[in-house]
Amino acid sequence: MLIDAKAINTFYAASHILRDVDFAVAPGETIGLMGRNGMGKSTLLKSIMGLVKPRSGSVVVMGQSMTGRAPFEVARLGIAYVPEGRGIFGNLSVKENLVMAARAGSTQAARERAKSGLDWTYARVLNTFPRLTERLNHGGQQLSGGEQQMLTIGRALMTNPDVLILDEATEGLAPLIAREIWRICGLIRESGISSVIVDKNWKHVTQISTRNVILVKGQVVFDGSSAELIAKPELLEQHLGV
């Protein structure tokens, strides 16, 4: 497993957010992490990334215990995180945002992708995000919300990760831009990089996901394939409001 989190219990002060959550990511998987607002999706991602320390449970990344470790240590093992709100450097240009993140992947899988010419170079990122090519010298703060999302994903890919975690993939984006983000998510899947995608649009998520996990009040209530999820309309209606 690339990520193997077991029995995670995470609190915010006295509020018990995650309750004995098991969550794993295998090589080549694209996982849709679903649930209504406030169900613990972002908290789970932050617990994995070391942004929030679980009170109990374990997080193993690439075979190494990362429970409660600093986010940069998790990132060094090949995990790229695109948070809700994007977090680009507004005072840097598009080019500077991308170049500053560039590095060769540190894992065996990343090295194999590089040998096959499948690593994410600056040229490949620009080819994948033509809109960014037109705005290389624009400051981050000059970009639209959709362009900022593209830049954040492109910057994450420049680290040549084994897993890309994308929180609220298309939140607040115009339909045309959202469609472009979904196209890019498909390309990431085809490139062999595993990904975890949080988004409210379950129909788009299930079109590219190999597995889906639904959280309700900090607990996993479903873990299965897209076909299995779509075959349970009562589950979709109950937990996703469809």
Secondary structure, DSSP 8 states (H G I E B T S, - for coil): --EEEEEEEEEETTEEEEEEEEEEE-TT-EEEEE-STTSSHHHHHHHHHTSS--SEEEEEETTEE-TT--HHHHHHTTEEEE-TT----TTSBHHHHHHTT-----SHHHHHHHHTT-S--HHHHHHH-HHHHTTTTSBGGGS-HHHHHHHHHHHHHTT--SEEEESSTTTT--HHHHHHHHHHHHHHHHTT-EEEEE-S-HHHHHHH-SEEEEEETTEEEEEE-HHHHHT-HHHHHHHH--
